[in-house]
Amino acid sequence: MTIHQFLLLFLFWVCLPHFCSPEIMFRRTPVPQQRILSSRVPRSDGKILHRQKRGWMWNQFFLLEEYTGSDYQYVGKLHSDQDKGDGSLKYILSGDGAGTLFIIDEKTGDIHATRRIDREEKAFYTLRAQAINRRTLRPVEPESEFVIKIHDINDNEPTFPEEIYTASVPEMSVVGTSVVQVTATDADDPSYGNSARVIYSILQGQPYFSVEPETGIIRTALPNMNRENREQYQVVIQAKDMGGQMGGLSGTTTVNITLTDVNDNPPRFPQNTIHLRVLESSPVGTAIGSVKATDADTGKNAEVEYRIIDGDGTDMFDIVTEKDTQEGIITVKKPLDYESRRLYTLKVEAENTHVDPRFYYLGPFKDTTIVKISIEDVDEPPVFSRSSYLFEVHEDIEVGTIIGTVMARDPDSISSPIRQSQRDNTRGCFCENFGC
């Protein structure tokens, strides 16, 4: 295109009619900034009528709780864009706390709170605003509803539902085993700042236990904690708001933790050899004594079963486990004879009945002891060789003539002198005869 052609086109464009649309206007208002639109509405006479959409404006929506100032706390300002500042409008407030808790300057629209407000009692208030013409008492704006939200401050410490908790965990638990979870609540606003953000820490109970800062879960912190060494622990947990930062409020609780028993201890006889005595005359079933293996565990973990596993008296004696006392009761199984055998030896075993496979490496969960049983002699009566004897004798026999012999044996090993006597109802026929 040549320069001459370009100039011709430019002159043609300048000569054409142009239209603009200045109907969209912007108006600055107090905070917050608001854009007011106007629209063209045709009239019957062809002229354009500009109608503006008017509205309420607030420059504050929040109120600080627990205000301690000497003056009323300023809440905010209601303002209509029809207010020319000549006092022709009157502002009216209604709704939650209007006229008592909240008062309004009917000329300026300024709202104040008359007393301290606790967010934990009520977090927000819903009010309605009205602007009317003082002369006609007619509203110049539609009634408008707005909310005053109470800004939270950190005025509540975390609290636990229980002052003292009780919990338990098995002894010998691995590090990190969960014991119990404690949870503190904070009445402050969780959606505003860190006033209600609680962090947990342990004040007492280390190095045995730890607590997760965010969850309050208490866990074991040492391996192989042994109930037999220590059974009870007292842990103090602190909950601190403001994310645990300096200046936060805090509350504490106590957790009493008990280590519960597991079978990590085998039974043990206190002696390698046990001596018992029994009379040879004891009948079958007689209890002659007991043995007992000690177990540091408790309950079913300490239960044992006794048995005779060896010895030269396995046929003569038996053993029964007494569940209540956890003793092994040794009883006579067959009749005893001091003259036949005076000493028996038994090998007795005690074994746990409930073994935990996790602790096999601490076993074996059984023990043995030697039981020596001495048979005691009983002074038994002499025994005649016959139950009756028959002797014949002539009449007129001389006194002192031997007419026969009777024999008695002392079953005891060391015979005692035997005194024999003869008696008859025939008077004067026989005399007493003593022999050895």
Secondary structure, DSSP 8 states (H G I E B T S, - for coil): --HHHHHHHHHHHHHS-----TT------SSS-----EEEEE-TTS-EEEEE---EE-S--EEETT---SS-EEEEE-EETT--SSS-EEEEEEETTBTTTEEE-TTT-EEEE-S---TTT-SEEEEEEEEEETTT--BSS--EEEEEEEE--S----B-S-SEEEEEEETT--TT-EEEE---B--S-TTSTTTT--EEEEEESTTTEEE-TTT-EEEE-SSS--TTT--EEEEEEEEESGGG-TT--EEEEEEEEEEE--S----B-S-SEEEEEEETT--TT-EEEEE--B-SS-GGGG-EEEEEEEETTTTTEEEEEETTTTEEEEEE-S---TTT-SEEEEEEEEEESS--GGGGGG---EEEEEEEEEEE------EESSS-------TT--TT-------EE--SSS----------SSTTT-------
